[in-house]
Amino acid sequence: METVLKHMDCRNFAAVDVAKGICHRTKKLVLADAERCEHCVSTQKCKFCLHFVAAEQYLGTCNAVPEQPMTYPDLITVTCEKFTAALPRTGNQQQDATG
C-alpha cells in the first residue's frame, strides 16, 4: 500500500488542534489530514523509518533496538539517533522549513 503524505507529515505544519494547523510556509490554516502540497518536506516520523514495523492500525514496533518497543506511527523522531528514512523527502531539499 502506498503511503500518502498529508499536511501533518510536513516539517512546515504546526498543529493548532487535532483537525487543523498552520503552514509555516504560507502562514495559512490547513486541514491536518488534507493531501500535502507540492512544497511538502516530510518530517521524521516512525512510520517513515526502515526500523518501524506496523502492527495494528495505530501501533507498531521499533526494530532499531533489541527491546523492540511499541510505538505510534505518527511519533515525531527528530531526536532518534537510529532513524533511517524509508521514504524520499519531497519538496525543495535545500530549503529550510520556513521557506
C-alpha positions as CSV (number, residue, x, y, z in Angstrom):
1,M,0.0,0.0,0.0
2,E,1.3,3.4,-1.0
3,T,1.9,6.0,1.8
4,V,0.0,9.2,1.1
5,L,1.6,12.2,2.7
6,K,-0.7,14.7,4.4
7,H,-0.2,18.2,5.7
8,M,0.5,16.8,9.2
9,D,3.5,14.9,7.7
10,C,5.3,18.1,6.6
11,R,8.0,20.0,8.5
12,N,6.1,23.2,7.8
13,F,3.0,22.1,9.6
14,A,2.3,23.4,13.1
15,A,-0.7,21.8,14.8
16,V,-3.4,24.1,16.3
17,D,-5.7,21.3,17.3
18,V,-6.4,17.7,16.2
19,A,-8.1,18.8,12.9
20,K,-6.0,21.8,11.6
21,G,-2.8,23.6,11.8
22,I,-0.8,26.4,10.3
23,C,1.5,26.1,7.4
24,H,4.8,27.9,8.2
25,R,5.4,28.4,4.5
26,T,2.1,30.1,3.6
27,K,1.0,31.2,7.1
28,K,-2.5,29.9,6.4
29,L,-4.7,27.4,8.2
30,V,-4.7,23.9,6.6
31,L,-6.5,20.7,7.5
32,A,-4.2,18.2,9.1
33,D,-5.3,15.3,7.1
34,A,-5.7,17.0,3.7
35,E,-3.3,16.0,0.9
36,R,0.0,17.7,1.0
37,C,1.0,20.5,-1.3
38,E,3.9,20.4,-3.8
39,H,6.2,22.1,-1.2
40,C,5.9,19.4,1.4
41,V,9.1,18.3,3.1
42,S,8.4,15.2,5.2
43,T,9.3,15.3,8.8
44,Q,10.9,12.4,10.6
45,K,8.2,10.1,12.0
46,C,8.3,6.4,13.0
47,K,6.1,5.5,10.0
48,F,8.8,6.8,7.7
49,C,11.6,4.8,9.2
50,L,13.0,1.5,7.9
51,H,13.0,0.1,11.5
52,F,9.3,0.6,12.0
53,V,7.1,-2.4,11.6
54,A,3.3,-1.7,11.6
55,A,1.1,-3.9,13.7
56,E,-2.4,-2.8,14.4
57,Q,-4.0,0.2,12.8
58,Y,-2.4,2.8,15.1
59,L,0.5,0.9,16.6
60,G,3.8,-0.7,15.6
61,T,7.2,-1.7,16.9
62,C,10.6,-0.2,16.5
63,N,13.2,-2.8,15.5
64,A,16.1,-0.4,15.8
65,V,16.7,-1.5,19.4
66,P,16.8,-5.0,20.9
67,E,13.8,-4.3,23.2
68,Q,11.5,-3.6,20.2
69,P,9.3,-1.1,22.0
70,M,5.7,-0.4,20.9
71,T,5.4,2.9,19.1
72,Y,2.9,5.1,17.3
73,P,3.4,5.6,13.5
74,D,3.0,9.4,13.8
75,L,5.6,9.8,16.6
76,I,8.0,12.5,15.6
77,T,11.5,11.2,15.7
78,V,13.8,14.2,15.2
79,T,15.9,13.2,18.3
80,C,16.1,9.5,17.4
81,E,19.7,8.6,16.6
82,K,18.6,5.3,14.9
83,F,16.1,6.9,12.4
84,T,16.7,5.7,8.9
85,A,14.5,7.2,6.2
86,A,12.3,4.8,4.3
87,L,10.7,7.5,2.1
88,P,12.4,10.0,0.0
89,R,12.0,13.6,1.2
90,T,9.8,15.7,-1.1
91,G,9.9,19.4,-1.9
92,N,13.0,21.5,-2.2
93,Q,15.7,19.7,-0.2
94,Q,17.9,22.7,0.1
95,Q,15.2,24.9,1.6
96,D,14.7,25.2,5.4
97,A,11.3,24.6,7.0
98,T,10.2,28.3,6.7
99,G,10.9,29.0,3.2
